[in-house]
Amino acid sequence: MTHQPASDSPLLSLIIPMYNAGEGLVACLEALLAQTLASLEIIIVDDGSTDGSGERADSWAQRHSHIRVIHQANGGVSRARNAGLAIARGKYVSFPDADDTMRPEMYQTLVDMAERDRLDAAQCNAEWFFKSSQTVKPLIPLDRLTSTEVMSGPAWLDKALKTRRYLHVVWLGIYRRALINELNLQFEPGLHHQDIPWTTEFMLNVKRVRYTDRVLYRYYMHDASISNRKRTGQANVAYQRHYLKIARLLEEINTRYRQRVKIYPSFHYQVTREALSVCHAIRREPDAAARQAMIADLFATQTHRRMVRNARGLRQWYQLLLWLSRIYRWRSK
């Protein structure tokens, strides 16, 4: 396969935050180098790796002219993605994780969709690969969602959220860089799961988007991943604050855009859903002091009222009232 020289603007920029990726980086880069789309650049942002990943990335860049490497002090995924966006040259951008893989036709498929239908975004299906059991599970089963025609971003987000399987993850698609720049849309530094507010705000500005139900991306689920890591005590308290902040940011986005686009009930539902995850964490937390700290955070951030404002549907209202009654009962007087 031949790639465009560095002086040409590629169709797609792939921005890959990397911190101590280990051997997973090799599989990821091999999958990226096997892409049938020739017009792309690969930007690896080494976020202060200490395991030699940065040096390995440099060696790949020396052998492949369309790979670029940025080295920076450890600052988290958001800062790494923002640094990559600052130098990206592609018409579209995407953000694969450094230890995941994808089918060779993934980015050709998505770029073809975007070019043919003048899309702001194109998204695909994915699969979880569970390392411990060596099993695979689709992200969105076909009985929940099939390929769509061109839709507006808000309408697509509503349809996707109603599946209850859709995830706000930026590796699920490609995004028109000019729109990102127009919005001055940045990833929130220091926020875990920053994909959630980022993709929400981006989609509320999208005029044209399509989804294909083809499974093109493989996400490797392992015990060390941020979302799968078991936390207790003060580490759990700190982690749940990210979800409290995400609920606040989602409500603020809905408020900011309500005069410009249709804010579907599913958008409100999502606010309460993210906050309810903190209630589940409180119940599972074995340390009494940590439980009280999480309850105190929930009330201090007015999240209990935020959940009430945004609850939608009889089932969620039932869940909310059940959880609030528990939280009030568990709260130290």
Secondary structure, DSSP 8 states (H G I E B T S, - for coil): -----TTS--SEEEEEEESS-TTHHHHHHHHHHT-S--SEEEEEEEES-SSSHHHHHHHHHHH-TTEEEEEE----HHHHHHHHHHH---SEEE---TT-EE-TTHHHHHHHHHHHHT-SEEEEEEEEEETTTTEEEESS-TTT-----SB-HHHHHHHHHTTT-----GGGEEEEHHHHHHHT----TT-TTTHHHHHHHHHHT-S-EEEEEEEEEEEEE-TTSTTT----HHHHHHHHHHHHHHHHHHHHHHHHHTTTS---HHHHHHHHHHHHHHHHHHHH---HHHHHHHHHHHHHTTHHHHHHHH--SHHHHHHHHHHHHHHHHHS--
